[in-house]
Amino acid sequence: MGLDYIYCKIPAEKISSDLTHFPVKLYLNTSTHPEFFNEMSYTDRLKLQGVADNLPEELSIEIEEFTNENAVLHLSSPSWVLSSGVDNIFRIYYSSLMSNNTAYVGDTGTSPAQNVWDSHFVGVYHMAQDPSGGTGCILDSTSSGNDGTPSGSMTSEDLVDGDYGKALDFDGVDDYIDLGDSLGASLSTTYTLEALAKTSTITEDNSICTYRSTTDSNPILFQLDHNNADFRLLVRDDAGNIAVASQASAILTDTYYNFAGTRNGNTINTYLDGSAGTPDTDSFGAITQNSCIIGGLTPGDVVQLSTVFKGQIGEVRISSIVRSADWIAATYKSLTNNLVLYDESYTCAGTTAIDGATTSGIWVRLYKRDDGSFIGATISSGTEGTFSIDTPYNDYHYVIALMPTNSGINGLIYDWLRPGE
């Protein structure tokens, strides 16, 4: 087939303030977009083009996953502003006949895919790779290239279907992802942590993402975890000064949540599914951390097993700045497939006018003008004999009125009708 597109709309009510270079996640499958998968195969995955109505250049696209049944994409551009108060419209053009769009579209870890993420993201992990792949097999989507290494007893079977896309399953015994210590150069007194995860137990402490020392129990640059059903962010300096921001009795087992935490100097706070908790503060001194991991507390022989995560983690994002509450809320919507609406609907409207007079109660049928395909039908109503029929095409249509006169002959009442005219 020729060039086609997926129409995407972020409704005005989804964005509370303008967001620049915000990464938008799309989850496509054969149920929602059968035409896309009828046309596109894995080998065609780079034959895409992202175009936003308010942006002159193309959107960059990262391909997290692409199979015969599902596609997970992330899109953005440094100049793209998701504006509050208006619908933000963009389209994904596709065709198996296109050339690979390698300047703007790429798999995780490639240059065009890295352009989706602004420079404040120092680590983004979709948890979509086979954890049996060895050193550095859990890919960082950003240009930092700080890939993670699985530890413990993780196997191929631990790559599972998550909420929307893939996830890694942690056994609560010895599974974790080691990110090393290189992120510390970009993180100091301001940062944001975001994670999509679900726990299998709320009877113990489970760490989602932690950056602390392997030799000293005090220093904690951050620890995003849950203690029983309480969601927490902890920070503790070398001298033992500690702040704990918590949302009490906030989570259930086997339920995906978007966990987020921020530090702004001496103040920390949590966000659960986009809703802020109560901040906590302390006067922090130096924090001498040396190990960042996902799914545990500290790596190697000094892992404290009571804090190894048991459940699924589908996304971890680490930023070197304090993201706004509106950014965090939009991320929650994006990661849970609640930000973007797909496919557009137009409306063709008119009246059933007969010999200069309007008549209600007339059946009308709407057809696409160029190929005669049937779109829909309705009955005109009201004193004006008005009708309206939704159509996916912003193109010319024609309308047939059924038995509009006493003669019983169907009549063409609109020959070149477009939505909005």
KAUR-V192986 format. One record per pair of residues at least 24 apart in sequence whose C-alpha atoms are under 10 Angstrom apart, sorted by the first residue. I is the first residue (numbers start at 1). J is the second residue. Records with the same first field share a line. If there is no record, write none. Layout:
I->J + J
This chain:
1->38 + 39 + 95 + 96 + 97
2->39 + 94 + 95 + 96 + 97 + 98
3->39 + 48 + 93 + 94 + 95 + 96 + 97 + 98
4->35 + 36 + 39 + 91 + 92 + 93 + 94 + 95
5->35 + 36 + 48 + 49 + 50 + 51 + 90 + 91 + 92 + 93 + 94 + 95 + 343
6->33 + 35 + 36 + 50 + 90 + 91 + 92 + 93 + 94 + 342 + 343 + 344
7->51 + 89 + 90 + 91 + 92 + 93 + 340 + 341 + 342 + 343 + 344 + 345
8->52 + 88 + 89 + 90 + 91 + 92 + 339 + 340 + 341 + 342 + 343 + 344
9->52 + 87 + 88 + 89 + 90 + 91 + 339 + 340 + 341 + 342 + 343 + 344
10->82 + 83 + 84 + 86 + 87 + 88 + 89 + 90 + 334 + 338 + 339 + 340 + 341 + 342
11->84 + 85 + 86 + 87 + 88 + 89 + 339 + 340 + 341
12->82 + 83 + 84 + 85 + 86 + 87 + 88
13->84 + 85 + 86 + 87 + 339
14->82 + 84 + 85 + 86 + 87 + 88 + 326 + 329 + 330 + 333 + 334 + 338 + 339 + 340
15->82 + 83 + 84 + 85 + 86 + 87 + 88 + 326 + 327 + 329 + 330 + 333 + 339
16->82 + 83 + 84 + 85 + 325 + 326 + 327 + 329 + 330
17->82 + 83 + 84 + 85 + 324 + 325 + 326 + 327 + 330
18->81 + 82 + 83 + 84 + 85 + 326 + 327
19->80 + 81 + 82 + 83 + 84 + 324 + 326 + 327 + 330
20->76 + 77 + 78 + 79 + 80 + 81 + 82 + 83 + 118 + 327
21->75 + 76 + 77 + 78 + 79 + 80 + 81 + 82 + 115 + 116 + 117 + 118 + 119
22->74 + 75 + 76 + 77 + 78 + 79 + 80 + 81 + 82 + 116 + 117 + 118 + 327 + 330 + 331
23->60 + 61 + 62 + 73 + 74 + 75 + 76 + 77 + 78 + 80 + 115 + 116 + 117 + 118 + 330 + 331 + 334
24->61 + 73 + 74 + 75 + 76 + 82 + 116 + 330 + 331 + 333 + 334 + 335 + 337 + 339 + 340
25->61 + 62 + 64 + 72 + 73 + 74 + 75 + 76 + 164 + 331 + 333 + 334 + 335 + 336 + 337 + 338 + 339 + 340
26->63 + 64 + 71 + 72 + 73 + 74 + 75 + 164 + 165 + 334 + 335 + 336 + 337 + 338 + 339 + 340 + 341 + 342
27->64 + 65 + 70 + 71 + 72 + 73 + 74 + 164 + 165 + 334 + 335 + 336 + 337 + 340
28->66 + 69 + 70 + 71 + 72 + 73 + 164 + 165 + 337 + 342
29->66 + 67 + 68 + 69 + 70 + 71 + 72
30->68 + 69 + 70 + 71
31->69 + 70
32->70 + 342 + 343
33->69 + 70 + 342 + 343
34->69
36->68 + 69 + 71 + 93 + 94 + 95 + 96
37->66 + 67 + 68 + 69 + 70 + 71
38->68 + 69 + 96
39->94 + 95 + 96 + 97
40->66 + 67 + 68 + 94 + 95 + 96 + 97
41->66 + 67 + 68 + 69 + 96
42->66 + 67 + 68 + 71
43->67 + 96 + 100
44->94 + 95 + 96 + 97 + 98 + 99 + 100
45->71 + 94 + 95 + 96 + 100 + 101 + 105 + 106 + 107
46->94 + 95 + 96 + 98 + 99 + 100 + 101 + 102 + 103 + 104 + 105 + 106 + 107
47->93 + 94 + 95 + 96 + 97 + 98 + 99 + 100 + 101 + 102 + 105 + 106
48->92 + 93 + 94 + 95 + 96 + 98 + 99 + 100 + 101 + 102 + 104 + 105 + 106
49->91 + 92 + 93 + 94 + 95 + 98 + 100 + 101 + 104 + 105
50->75 + 76 + 77 + 90 + 91 + 92 + 93 + 94 + 104 + 105
51->89 + 90 + 91 + 92 + 93
52->76 + 77 + 80 + 81 + 88 + 89 + 90 + 91 + 92
53->80 + 88 + 89 + 90 + 91
54->79 + 80 + 81 + 82 + 83 + 88 + 89 + 90
55->79 + 80 + 81 + 90
56->80
58->103 + 104 + 105
59->90 + 91 + 92 + 104 + 105 + 112 + 115 + 116
60->101 + 102 + 103 + 104 + 105 + 106 + 111 + 112 + 113 + 114 + 115 + 116 + 117
61->92 + 101 + 102 + 103 + 104 + 105 + 106 + 107 + 108 + 112 + 113 + 114 + 115 + 116
62->104 + 105 + 106 + 107 + 108 + 109 + 110 + 111 + 112 + 113 + 114 + 115 + 116 + 117 + 141
63->105 + 106 + 107 + 108 + 109 + 110 + 112 + 113
64->106 + 107 + 108 + 109 + 113 + 126 + 127 + 128 + 129 + 141 + 165 + 166
65->107 + 108 + 126 + 128 + 129 + 165 + 166
66->107
70->164 + 165
71->164 + 165
72->164 + 165 + 166
73->105 + 106 + 107 + 108 + 113 + 165
74->105 + 108 + 113 + 116 + 117 + 334
75->104 + 105 + 113 + 115 + 116 + 117
76->113 + 115 + 116 + 117 + 118
77->104 + 115 + 116 + 117 + 118
78->115 + 116 + 117 + 118 + 119
88->340
89->340 + 341 + 342 + 344
90->340 + 342
91->342 + 343
107->141
108->139 + 140 + 141 + 142
109->139 + 140 + 141 + 142 + 143 + 144 + 145 + 147
110->141 + 142 + 143 + 145
111->141 + 142 + 143
113->141 + 142 + 143
114->140 + 141 + 142 + 143 + 144 + 145
115->141 + 142 + 143
116->141 + 142 + 143
117->141 + 142 + 143
118->142 + 143 + 319
119->143 + 144 + 319 + 320
120->186 + 187 + 191 + 192 + 318 + 319 + 320 + 321 + 322 + 323
121->186 + 191 + 192 + 193 + 317 + 318 + 319 + 320 + 321
122->146 + 182 + 183 + 184 + 185 + 186 + 187 + 191 + 317 + 318 + 319 + 320 + 321
123->147 + 148 + 179 + 183 + 193 + 316 + 317 + 318 + 319 + 320
124->194 + 195 + 315 + 316 + 317 + 318 + 319
125->195 + 294 + 313 + 314 + 315 + 316 + 317 + 318
126->165 + 166 + 167 + 168 + 195 + 196 + 313 + 314 + 315 + 316 + 317
127->159 + 160 + 162 + 165 + 166 + 167 + 168 + 169 + 177 + 312 + 313 + 314 + 315 + 316
128->159 + 160 + 161 + 162 + 165 + 166 + 167 + 168 + 314 + 315
129->156 + 158 + 159 + 160 + 166 + 167 + 168
130->154 + 155 + 156 + 157 + 158 + 159 + 160 + 167 + 168
131->155 + 156 + 157 + 158 + 159 + 168 + 169 + 176 + 177
132->156 + 157 + 158 + 159
135->178
136->177 + 178 + 179
137->177
138->168 + 177 + 178 + 179
140->179 + 316 + 317
141->317
142->317
144->182 + 183
146->179 + 180 + 181 + 182 + 183
147->177 + 178 + 179 + 180
148->176 + 177 + 178 + 179 + 180 + 292 + 293 + 294
149->176 + 177 + 178 + 179 + 180 + 293 + 294
150->175 + 176 + 177 + 178 + 179 + 293 + 294
151->175 + 176 + 177 + 178 + 299 + 300
152->176 + 177 + 299 + 300
158->312
159->312 + 314
160->312 + 313 + 314
161->312 + 314
162->196 + 197 + 198 + 256 + 312 + 313 + 314 + 315
163->196 + 197 + 198 + 255 + 256 + 257 + 312 + 313 + 314 + 335 + 336 + 337
164->314 + 335 + 336 + 337
165->314 + 315 + 335 + 336
166->312 + 313 + 314 + 315
167->196 + 197 + 311 + 312 + 313 + 314 + 315
168->197 + 295 + 311 + 312 + 313 + 314 + 315
169->197 + 198 + 199 + 295 + 309 + 310 + 311 + 312 + 313 + 314
170->199 + 200 + 294 + 295 + 296 + 308 + 309 + 310 + 311 + 312 + 313
171->200 + 295 + 308 + 309 + 310 + 311 + 312
172->199 + 200 + 201 + 206 + 207 + 295 + 296 + 305 + 306 + 307 + 308 + 309 + 310 + 311
173->296 + 303 + 304 + 305 + 306 + 307 + 308 + 309 + 310
174->295 + 296 + 299 + 300 + 303 + 304 + 305 + 306 + 307 + 308 + 309 + 310
175->294 + 295 + 296 + 299 + 305 + 308 + 309 + 310
176->207 + 208 + 209 + 293 + 294 + 295 + 296 + 297 + 298 + 299 + 303 + 308 + 309
177->209 + 292 + 293 + 294 + 295 + 296 + 299
178->291 + 292 + 293 + 294 + 295 + 296 + 298 + 299 + 300
179->210 + 211 + 291 + 292 + 293 + 294 + 299
180->211 + 290 + 291 + 292 + 293 + 299
181->211 + 212 + 213 + 289 + 290 + 291 + 292 + 293
182->290 + 291 + 292
183->211 + 290 + 291 + 292 + 318 + 319 + 320
184->211 + 221 + 288 + 289 + 290 + 291 + 292 + 320
185->320
186->319 + 320 + 321
187->221 + 318 + 319 + 320 + 321
188->221 + 263 + 264 + 265 + 286 + 287 + 320 + 321
189->221 + 262 + 263 + 264 + 265 + 266 + 267 + 268 + 284 + 286 + 287 + 320 + 321 + 322
190->262 + 263 + 264 + 265 + 266 + 267 + 268 + 319 + 320 + 321 + 322 + 323
191->222 + 261 + 262 + 263 + 264 + 265 + 268 + 318 + 319 + 320 + 321 + 322 + 323
192->222 + 260 + 261 + 262 + 263 + 264 + 268 + 269 + 270 + 317 + 318 + 319 + 320 + 321 + 322 + 323 + 324 + 328
193->222 + 223 + 224 + 233 + 259 + 260 + 261 + 262 + 263 + 270 + 271 + 316 + 317 + 318 + 319 + 320 + 321 + 322 + 323 + 328
194->224 + 258 + 259 + 260 + 261 + 262 + 270 + 271 + 272 + 315 + 316 + 317 + 318 + 319 + 323 + 328 + 331 + 332
195->224 + 257 + 258 + 259 + 260 + 261 + 272 + 294 + 313 + 314 + 315 + 316 + 317 + 318 + 331 + 332 + 335
196->256 + 257 + 258 + 259 + 260 + 273 + 312 + 313 + 314 + 315 + 316 + 317 + 332 + 335 + 336
197->254 + 255 + 256 + 257 + 258 + 259 + 309 + 311 + 312 + 313 + 314 + 315 + 316
198->251 + 252 + 253 + 254 + 255 + 256 + 257 + 258 + 259 + 309 + 310 + 311 + 312 + 313 + 314
199->226 + 229 + 251 + 252 + 253 + 254 + 255 + 256 + 257 + 309 + 310 + 311 + 312 + 313
200->252 + 253 + 254 + 255 + 309 + 310 + 311 + 312
201->226 + 228 + 229 + 252 + 253 + 254 + 309 + 310 + 311
202->226 + 227 + 228 + 229 + 230 + 249 + 251 + 252 + 253 + 254 + 310
203->227 + 228 + 229 + 253
204->228 + 229 + 306 + 307 + 308 + 309 + 310
205->229 + 230 + 231 + 305 + 306 + 307 + 308 + 309 + 310
206->231 + 295 + 296 + 297 + 305 + 306 + 307 + 308 + 309 + 310 + 311
207->232 + 233 + 293 + 294 + 295 + 296 + 297 + 306 + 307 + 308 + 309 + 310
208->259 + 293 + 294 + 295 + 296 + 297 + 307 + 308 + 309 + 310 + 311 + 312 + 313 + 316
209->233 + 292 + 293 + 294 + 295 + 296 + 297 + 309 + 313 + 316 + 317 + 318
210->234 + 289 + 291 + 292 + 293 + 294 + 295 + 296 + 297 + 298
211->235 + 288 + 289 + 290 + 291 + 292 + 293 + 294 + 296 + 297 + 298
212->236 + 237 + 287 + 288 + 289 + 290 + 291 + 292 + 293 + 297 + 298
213->238 + 287 + 288 + 289 + 290 + 291 + 292 + 297 + 298 + 299
214->289 + 290 + 291 + 292 + 297 + 298 + 299 + 300 + 301 + 302 + 303
215->289 + 290 + 298 + 302
216->288 + 289
217->298
218->242 + 287 + 288 + 289
219->286 + 287 + 288 + 289 + 290
220->287 + 288 + 289 + 290 + 291 + 297
221->263 + 286 + 287 + 288 + 289 + 290 + 291 + 292
222->261 + 262 + 263 + 268 + 287 + 289 + 292
223->261 + 292 + 293 + 296 + 297
224->259 + 260 + 261 + 262 + 270 + 294 + 295 + 297
225->259 + 261 + 295 + 296 + 297 + 307 + 308 + 309
226->250 + 251 + 259 + 307 + 309
227->307
228->252
229->253
231->259 + 260 + 261 + 270 + 271 + 272 + 277
232->259 + 260 + 261 + 269 + 270 + 271 + 272 + 277
233->259 + 260 + 261 + 262 + 263 + 268 + 269 + 270 + 271 + 279 + 280
234->261 + 263 + 268 + 269 + 270 + 280
235->263 + 266 + 267 + 268 + 280 + 281 + 282 + 284 + 287
236->282 + 283 + 284 + 285 + 286 + 287
237->282 + 283 + 284 + 285 + 286 + 287 + 288 + 289
238->284 + 285 + 286 + 287 + 288 + 289
239->284 + 285 + 286 + 287
240->284 + 285 + 287
241->281 + 282 + 283 + 284 + 285
242->266 + 280 + 281 + 282 + 283 + 284
243->267 + 268 + 269 + 279 + 280 + 281 + 282 + 283 + 284
244->268 + 269 + 270 + 278 + 279 + 280 + 281 + 282
245->269 + 270 + 271 + 277 + 278 + 279 + 280 + 281
246->270 + 271 + 277 + 278 + 279 + 280
247->271 + 272 + 276 + 277 + 278 + 279
248->277
253->311
254->311 + 312
255->311 + 312
256->311 + 312 + 313 + 314 + 336
257->313 + 332 + 335 + 336
258->314 + 315 + 316 + 328 + 329 + 331 + 332 + 333 + 335 + 336
259->316 + 328 + 332
260->316 + 317 + 318 + 323 + 328 + 329 + 331 + 332
261->318 + 322 + 323 + 328
262->319 + 320 + 321 + 322 + 323 + 324 + 325 + 328
263->320 + 321 + 322 + 323
264->321 + 322 + 323
265->322
271->325 + 328 + 329 + 332
272->328 + 329 + 332
273->328 + 329 + 330 + 331 + 332 + 333 + 336
274->325 + 326 + 327 + 328 + 329 + 330 + 331 + 332 + 333
275->325 + 326 + 328 + 329 + 332
276->325 + 328 + 329
343->392
344->390 + 391 + 392 + 393 + 394
345->389 + 390 + 391 + 392 + 393 + 394 + 419
346->388 + 389 + 390 + 391 + 392 + 393 + 394 + 395 + 418 + 419 + 420
347->387 + 388 + 389 + 390 + 391 + 392 + 393 + 394 + 418 + 419 + 420 + 421
348->387 + 388 + 389 + 390 + 391 + 393 + 394 + 395 + 396 + 397 + 398 + 399 + 417 + 418 + 419 + 420 + 421
349->386 + 387 + 388 + 389 + 390 + 399 + 417 + 418 + 419 + 420 + 421
350->380 + 384 + 385 + 386 + 387 + 388 + 389 + 399 + 413 + 414 + 417 + 419 + 420 + 421
351->380 + 381 + 382 + 384 + 385 + 386 + 387 + 388 + 413 + 414
352->379 + 380 + 381 + 384 + 385 + 386 + 387 + 399 + 400 + 401 + 404 + 413 + 414
353->384 + 385 + 386 + 401 + 404 + 413
354->401 + 404 + 405 + 411 + 413
355->405
357->384 + 385
358->382 + 383 + 384 + 385 + 386
359->383 + 384 + 385 + 386 + 404
360->384 + 385 + 386 + 387
361->385 + 386 + 387 + 404
362->386 + 387 + 401 + 402 + 403 + 404 + 405
363->387 + 400 + 401 + 402 + 403 + 404 + 410
364->388 + 389 + 399 + 400 + 401 + 402 + 403 + 404 + 410 + 411 + 412 + 413
365->389 + 398 + 399 + 400 + 401 + 402 + 412
366->390 + 391 + 397 + 398 + 399 + 400 + 401 + 414 + 417
367->391 + 396 + 397 + 398 + 399 + 400 + 415 + 417
368->392 + 393 + 394 + 395 + 396 + 397 + 398 + 399 + 416 + 417 + 418
369->395 + 396 + 397 + 398 + 399 + 415 + 416 + 417 + 418
370->395 + 396 + 397 + 398
371->397
372->397 + 398
373->397
374->398 + 399
377->401
388->419
389->419
390->419
391->418 + 419
392->419
393->418 + 419
394->418 + 419 + 420
395->419
